[in-house]
Amino acid sequence: MQNFKLACQTITWGEGQRNEFPTVFEQVARAGYAGVEIGFRHIREIKPADLAAMLDRQGLMLVASHIGGNLFDTQQAGRERSMMDETLDYLEQMGTKLLMYSGLRYESDEQLATGIDMLNRAAQQAATRGVRLLYHNHDFEFAAGGKVVDALLNDTVDALGWCPDIGWVMRGGADVVEFLDKIKDRIGAVHFKDFAGDGSGEQRKVDTVVLGEGVAPLDEAAEWLKRNKSGLWVIAEQDRADVPAGEAAARNAAYLKRALAL
């Protein structure tokens, strides 16, 4: 038995989610998830004890949070401490062990090297606090011959893991199973996302759909996980939905339970 655990990324509820967390968490729990992943900007102004109380009422846990940008820029954090310090302090109070990072942008080789160095420092700092930093990909990392992916694979410390986003891997033009094979030993969690189209001819349109209703090879990814991994958090992430967020979350959970034989 693979013993996968299901979580829901609350991105589906949009920018106003922080004002609706009691309802969001009730809907997530009713759908059958065990936890949530929430972008740090949505919880930053909520006291950890208050967030924990809301989650506890629904039997949920904060599985992971998500950050981006310059993690050591105190101006970005808006405080004297860096975003990394602030985030790790918060996660420690929540008992959260996973932190996702995305958006390693660059305009020169020097900028890319600086970004990789930042991630290495952040991953090592997180590890000293009992948190695993995971890189969450979009599609752009696979562009220009996969330069960003190559740097992430070859120039990063072992402490930096991966949270592959299956939908975005597909949109990046990579073979999902081959990519999962490449990062097999560094996977700390997995995002399942589905798209209505493969992105060809579109301006990176984020046309996310309920899992299993689009073109991403999610069934293949699920089979790979069942053969190669156990105990991972598998996280449903649907950026936008044409149905109410709670309904989308429930349908995504139903898909994952079927695909992973849970």
C-alpha positions as CSV (number, residue, x, y, z in Angstrom):
1,M,0.0,0.0,0.0
2,Q,1.4,3.4,-1.1
3,N,-0.2,5.3,1.8
4,F,-0.4,8.6,-0.1
5,K,-1.9,11.6,1.8
6,L,-4.2,14.1,0.0
7,A,-4.0,17.8,0.4
8,C,-5.6,20.7,-1.3
9,Q,-3.9,23.9,-2.5
10,T,-6.4,26.7,-1.6
11,I,-5.5,28.8,-4.7
12,T,-8.9,27.7,-6.1
13,W,-10.7,30.0,-3.7
14,G,-8.8,33.1,-5.1
15,E,-7.5,36.2,-3.6
16,G,-10.2,36.6,-1.0
17,Q,-9.6,33.2,0.6
18,R,-8.1,34.6,3.8
19,N,-11.5,36.1,4.6
20,E,-13.3,32.8,4.1
21,F,-11.0,30.2,5.7
22,P,-13.6,28.7,8.0
23,T,-15.7,27.9,4.9
24,V,-12.8,26.9,2.8
25,F,-11.5,24.5,5.4
26,E,-15.0,23.0,5.9
27,Q,-15.3,22.3,2.2
28,V,-11.8,20.9,2.0
29,A,-12.4,18.5,4.9
30,R,-15.8,17.4,3.5
31,A,-14.1,16.6,0.2
32,G,-11.9,14.1,2.1
33,Y,-8.5,15.8,2.2
34,A,-6.3,15.6,5.2
35,G,-4.5,18.9,4.8
36,V,-4.1,22.2,2.9
37,E,-1.3,24.1,1.3
38,I,-1.7,27.9,1.5
39,G,0.4,30.6,-0.1
40,F,2.3,32.4,2.7
41,R,1.0,35.8,1.7
42,H,-2.5,34.6,2.5
43,I,-1.7,33.6,6.1
44,R,1.1,36.0,7.0
45,E,-1.2,38.4,8.9
46,I,-3.1,35.6,10.7
47,K,-1.7,34.5,14.0
48,P,-0.5,30.8,13.8
49,A,-2.7,29.9,16.8
50,D,-5.7,31.3,15.1
51,L,-5.0,29.5,11.9
52,A,-4.3,26.3,13.8
53,A,-7.6,26.6,15.6
54,M,-9.5,27.0,12.3
55,L,-7.8,23.9,10.9
56,D,-8.2,21.8,14.0
57,R,-12.0,22.4,13.9
58,Q,-12.0,20.5,10.6
59,G,-9.4,17.9,11.5
60,L,-6.9,19.4,8.9
61,M,-3.3,20.4,9.0
62,L,-1.2,22.9,7.2
63,V,0.8,20.6,5.1
64,A,2.8,23.2,3.2
65,S,3.1,26.9,2.4
66,H,4.3,28.6,-0.8
67,I,6.6,31.5,-1.3
68,G,8.5,33.2,-4.2
69,G,10.8,36.1,-4.9
70,N,14.1,37.0,-3.1
71,L,14.0,35.1,0.1
72,F,16.7,37.1,1.8
73,D,15.5,40.6,0.8
74,T,14.2,42.2,4.0
75,Q,12.5,44.9,2.0
76,Q,10.4,42.3,0.3
77,A,9.4,40.9,3.7
78,G,8.6,44.4,4.8
79,R,10.3,43.8,8.1
80,E,13.9,43.6,9.5
81,R,14.0,39.9,9.1
82,S,14.1,38.1,5.7
83,M,11.1,36.4,4.2
84,M,12.8,33.1,4.9
85,D,13.2,33.8,8.6
86,E,9.6,35.0,8.9
87,T,8.2,32.0,7.0
88,L,10.2,29.4,8.9
89,D,9.2,30.9,12.2
90,Y,5.5,30.7,11.2
91,L,5.8,27.1,9.9
92,E,7.6,26.0,13.1
93,Q,4.6,27.2,15.2
94,M,2.3,25.3,12.8
95,G,4.3,22.1,12.8
96,T,4.5,22.3,9.0
97,K,7.4,20.5,7.4
98,L,7.1,21.5,3.7
99,L,7.7,24.8,2.0
100,M,7.3,25.3,-1.8
101,Y,9.2,27.9,-3.9
102,S,8.4,28.9,-7.4
103,G,9.4,31.5,-10.0
104,L,13.2,31.3,-10.5
105,R,13.3,34.0,-13.2
106,Y,16.5,35.3,-14.8
107,E,17.7,37.5,-17.7
108,S,21.4,36.5,-17.6
109,D,23.6,33.6,-16.6
110,E,24.8,35.6,-13.7
111,Q,21.2,36.2,-12.5
112,L,20.5,32.4,-12.8
113,A,23.5,31.6,-10.8
114,T,22.5,34.1,-8.1
115,G,19.1,32.5,-8.0
116,I,20.5,29.1,-7.6
117,D,22.7,30.3,-4.8
118,M,19.7,31.8,-3.0
119,L,17.8,28.5,-3.2
120,N,20.8,26.6,-1.9
121,R,21.1,28.9,1.1
122,A,17.4,28.8,1.7
123,A,17.2,25.0,1.5
124,Q,20.0,24.6,3.9
125,Q,18.5,27.1,6.3
126,A,15.2,25.4,6.1
127,A,16.8,22.0,6.8
128,T,18.2,23.3,10.1
129,R,14.7,24.1,11.1
130,G,13.3,20.7,10.1
131,V,11.6,22.0,7.0
132,R,12.2,20.7,3.5
133,L,12.3,23.4,0.7
134,L,10.8,22.1,-2.5
135,Y,11.0,23.7,-6.0
136,H,7.6,23.9,-7.7
137,N,8.0,24.2,-11.4
138,H,5.9,26.0,-14.0
139,D,6.5,25.6,-17.7
140,F,9.1,28.3,-18.3
141,E,11.9,26.3,-16.6
142,F,11.8,23.9,-19.6
143,A,12.2,26.7,-22.2
144,A,15.4,27.5,-23.9
145,G,16.6,24.0,-23.8
146,G,15.7,23.5,-20.2
147,K,18.4,25.7,-18.8
148,V,16.7,26.4,-15.5
149,V,15.8,22.7,-15.1
150,D,19.4,21.7,-15.7
151,A,20.6,24.3,-13.2
152,L,18.1,23.0,-10.6
153,L,19.1,19.4,-11.2
154,N,22.9,19.9,-11.4
155,D,23.8,23.0,-9.3
156,T,21.7,22.7,-6.2
157,V,22.3,21.1,-2.8
158,D,20.6,17.8,-1.8
159,A,18.6,19.7,0.7
160,L,16.6,21.3,-2.1
161,G,13.8,18.9,-3.1
162,W,11.1,19.0,-5.8
163,C,7.4,19.4,-5.8
164,P,6.8,18.6,-9.5
165,D,3.6,20.1,-10.9
166,I,2.4,17.5,-13.4
167,G,0.3,19.9,-15.5
168,W,3.0,22.5,-15.8
169,V,5.6,19.8,-16.7
170,M,3.3,18.8,-19.6
171,R,2.9,22.4,-20.6
172,G,6.6,22.8,-20.6
173,G,6.9,20.2,-23.3
174,A,8.6,17.6,-21.2
175,D,7.8,13.9,-20.9
176,V,6.2,13.7,-17.5
177,V,7.3,10.1,-16.7
178,E,10.9,10.8,-17.9
179,F,11.0,13.9,-15.8
180,L,9.7,12.1,-12.7
181,D,12.4,9.5,-13.2
182,K,15.1,12.2,-13.3
183,I,14.0,13.8,-10.0
184,K,12.8,10.6,-8.3
185,D,15.1,10.8,-5.3
186,R,14.4,14.4,-4.6
187,I,10.6,14.4,-4.7
188,G,9.0,15.6,-1.5
189,A,5.5,16.2,-2.6
190,V,3.5,16.3,-5.9
191,H,1.1,18.8,-7.4
192,F,-1.6,17.4,-9.6
193,K,-2.9,20.1,-12.0
194,D,-4.9,19.6,-15.3
195,F,-5.2,21.9,-18.2
196,A,-7.8,22.1,-21.0
197,G,-5.1,22.5,-23.6
198,D,-1.4,21.9,-24.0
199,G,-0.5,25.5,-24.4
200,S,0.4,25.4,-28.0
201,G,-0.5,28.7,-29.7
202,E,-1.8,30.1,-26.5
203,Q,-0.2,32.9,-24.5
204,R,0.4,30.6,-21.5
205,K,-3.3,30.7,-20.8
206,V,-4.1,29.2,-17.4
207,D,-7.0,27.1,-18.4
208,T,-7.0,24.8,-15.5
209,V,-9.8,22.2,-15.2
210,V,-11.0,19.5,-12.8
211,L,-8.4,16.7,-12.6
212,G,-8.9,14.1,-15.2
213,E,-10.9,16.3,-17.5
214,G,-8.0,17.9,-19.4
215,V,-5.0,16.8,-21.4
216,A,-2.3,16.4,-18.7
217,P,-1.1,12.8,-18.3
218,L,-2.3,12.5,-14.8
219,D,-3.1,8.8,-15.0
220,E,0.4,8.0,-16.1
221,A,1.8,10.1,-13.2
222,A,-0.4,8.4,-10.7
223,E,0.8,5.0,-12.0
224,W,4.4,6.1,-11.7
225,L,3.8,7.2,-8.1
226,K,2.2,3.9,-7.2
227,R,5.3,2.1,-8.6
228,N,8.0,4.3,-7.2
229,K,6.8,6.2,-4.1
230,S,4.9,5.9,-0.9
231,G,3.9,8.2,1.9
232,L,4.0,11.4,-0.1
233,W,1.6,14.3,0.1
234,V,-0.3,14.5,-3.2
235,I,-1.7,17.9,-3.6
236,A,-4.6,19.0,-5.9
237,E,-3.9,22.4,-7.3
238,Q,-6.5,24.0,-9.6
239,D,-5.7,27.7,-10.2
240,R,-9.1,28.6,-11.7
241,A,-12.4,26.7,-11.9
242,D,-15.6,27.2,-13.9
243,V,-17.6,25.7,-11.0
244,P,-17.7,26.7,-7.3
245,A,-14.3,26.1,-5.6
246,G,-15.7,23.7,-3.1
247,E,-17.2,21.6,-5.9
248,A,-13.9,21.6,-7.9
249,A,-12.0,20.5,-4.7
250,A,-14.4,17.6,-4.1
251,R,-14.2,16.4,-7.7
252,N,-10.4,16.7,-7.6
253,A,-10.3,14.6,-4.4
254,A,-12.5,12.0,-6.0
255,Y,-10.2,11.8,-9.0
256,L,-7.1,11.4,-6.8
257,K,-8.7,8.7,-4.7
258,R,-9.5,6.7,-7.9
259,A,-6.2,7.2,-9.6
260,L,-4.1,6.4,-6.5
261,A,-6.4,3.6,-5.4
262,L,-7.0,5.2,-2.0
